Amino acid sequence: MTRPDNPYVIIGGGVSGMTAALILSKFGYPVTLVEKRQRLGATLRGFSRQGTNFDTGLHYVGALQPDGALTRYFRYLGMPDLPFADYNAGGFDRIRFIEAGREIRLPLGKDATIDYLSDIFPEDKGFVAAFYNEIEELYNSSTFLNFNGDVRDAVNAECRQESLAARLNRGTRNPILRAVLSIYSLLYGVSPQETPYIQHARVAGSYFDGVKSIAGGGKVLAAAFEKLLDKAGVTCLRDSEAVSIAFDNAGRAAGLVLREERYIPARGLLFTAHPGLLPAMLPAGAVKPAFSHRLASLEDTISSHTLFCSCQSVIPIVQGSNLYVCLGNDIERAFLPGCSPADGPFYISRGISGKLGAPVYQEGLMFSAPGSYNQYARWHGSRTGQRPPAYEDFKAERLEAVRGVLLRHCPELKDTQALDGGTPLTNRDYLGSPGGGLYGTKHSLKQFSPLPATRVPNLWMAGQSVIAPGVLGAVISAFVACGCILGMDRLQKELQCL
Ligand SMILES: Cc1cc2nc3c(=O)[nH]c(=O)nc-3n(C[C@H](O)[C@H](O)[C@H](O)COP(=O)(O)OP(=O)(O)OC[C@H]3O[C@@H](n4cnc5c(N)ncnc54)[C@H](O)[C@@H]3O)c2cc1C
């Protein structure tokens, strides 16, 4: 039975779950946050090997200028000042095209980007300016940044959008320029052919709104969230796995059963884990089969092969910049089911976690190459730490091939030592994505992303798969879901005062 003192129960202690817990508790509700990993914010925290820290779920984030969208959301949550680190103004992202023998930098700020790209692509000058102006306009007018307009309309509008690839094809024939303008597809894991143009704008536009990294890495943000949750009196159950959602006689979601057979009665539940995991938690017959089927068949974003390397010297090319390496001019190949990791494109990012009390300078670098879950399907039943030798051989061969190609084309990386590596199966197990996706399910023209308000009374959804990807997308999804719970007007009023 729903009682006024029952808590809102949130499944998943990632960025979205922690954000939602803080919002609901600000409105005076008791909240219980349930996380199956031992620590909250597990995706953000990264890990360490031999004294070197590696960032996983946070390298760089946009919307962080003093009045940027994420800054305002963080301010609302009571987030303290975080130790943001700036990127190189002249090139926070670098893209090296091997076949074409050229390297292109993306400077900070829209005008600088337009000027620089117009200089090197003079015949496409008009299109470059039009493209970036549109990106900025789409980003700024997003319903999810100012809460003006109807959320359902905004989600539906996405499906009527043209794809990023179609917009690029209308603007330019230059394959290198097309690759430059769509390189961030690798950061949200959906091919330009499938990406709604507006979804691309939510990511690319956020970088004009203040792109930063956090000194100390994602674990600094996770720790700041944890402190706020503690202060707000949110009950955080760590190492606690949600296994099923209980319904009352009226067909409303009414409680949560945990792995340890504990039952938590709830006034409402917010599910923030991978949407494909929700159907298994619902009792048979509780929801329409179409709902379960739709969630279970959502496609995952791109997967990866990842090498985590340490280096005892400064590598200038990745100081204050991320490096992308494309062997050809086409980034679509990363999204093909049979993609070979050694064909790239590659993404190289230096961790800002720094040294972990190491006596010598020690830097953690992540080399990421494409991966396809299908190539690892034969080891589907295995778990991290218990994989058969055939898997280890297969993985080692692929990761060595990636490293070989990268060292050939980026000799600057020669002093790095590989300390660990991951495959699509590693992603599946660590990120909780059934298809090994790096960023949850695809925001694609080919499928409808789940909406925060489900048709089940008292059950809502949030997370990177719901509205938009990344840390910003996860935060926004929590605000929108809480708007559905509390009343959009109530939340909107508070946000507009910020
Ligand atoms: C390698 C990598 C690099 C990235 N880099 C960036 C970046 O530079 N910038 C950026 O903005 N974004 C980046 N991202 C994406 C960003 O980290 C995510 O979008 C964001 O952390 C997602 O938060 P979330 O709350 O939606 O999901 P999650 O962090 O996945 O949270 C869901 C939580 O639910 C828990 N859970 C699952 N099932 C259950 C259950 N049954 N019971 C209880 N708990 C459960 C999971 O353990 C998990 O902690 C990166 C991601 C990866 C993988």
The ligand as a Gaussian input file, in Angstrom:
#p B3LYP/6-31G(d) Opt

LIG

0 1
 C       34.618000       4.885000     -21.524000
 C       33.584000       5.950000     -21.303000
 C       33.936000       7.267000     -21.434000
 C       32.976000       8.254000     -21.242000
 N       33.369000       9.561000     -21.341000
 C       32.461000      10.544000     -21.149000
 C       32.843000      11.896000     -21.203000
 O       34.018000      12.222000     -21.414000
 N       31.886000      12.835000     -21.026000
 C       30.572000      12.530000     -20.793000
 O       29.731000      13.433000     -20.640000
 N       30.175000      11.235000     -20.721000
 C       31.088000      10.243000     -20.893000
 N       30.699000       8.934000     -20.807000
 C       29.269000       8.636000     -20.584000
 C       28.855000       8.893000     -19.141000
 O       29.782000       8.304000     -18.274000
 C       27.476000       8.273000     -18.936000
 O       26.579000       8.823000     -19.882000
 C       26.885000       8.499000     -17.552000
 O       27.793000       8.194000     -16.530000
 C       25.636000       7.607000     -17.430000
 O       25.019000       7.776000     -16.192000
 P       23.663000       6.987000     -15.896000
 O       23.230000       7.342000     -14.545000
 O       22.714000       7.210000     -17.017000
 O       24.041000       5.448000     -16.026000
 P       25.018000       4.517000     -15.173000
 O       26.236000       5.231000     -14.752000
 O       25.171000       3.291000     -16.007000
 O       24.166000       4.200000     -13.877000
 C       23.260000       3.137000     -13.773000
 C       23.585000       2.402000     -12.495000
 O       22.611000       1.380000     -12.295000
 C       23.247000       0.330000     -11.614000
 N       22.416000      -0.865000     -11.759000
 C       22.199000      -1.614000     -12.862000
 N       21.339000      -2.621000     -12.592000
 C       21.013000      -2.502000     -11.287000
 C       20.198000      -3.248000     -10.414000
 N       19.522000      -4.328000     -10.834000
 N       20.103000      -2.871000      -9.121000
 C       20.771000      -1.778000      -8.669000
 N       21.585000      -1.036000      -9.451000
 C       21.696000      -1.386000     -10.743000
 C       24.588000       0.229000     -12.322000
 O       25.533000      -0.457000     -11.539000
 C       24.931000       1.703000     -12.529000
 O       25.746000       2.208000     -11.493000
 C       31.639000       7.918000     -20.940000
 C       31.276000       6.573000     -20.785000
 C       32.232000       5.599000     -20.954000
 C       31.841000       4.176000     -20.766000

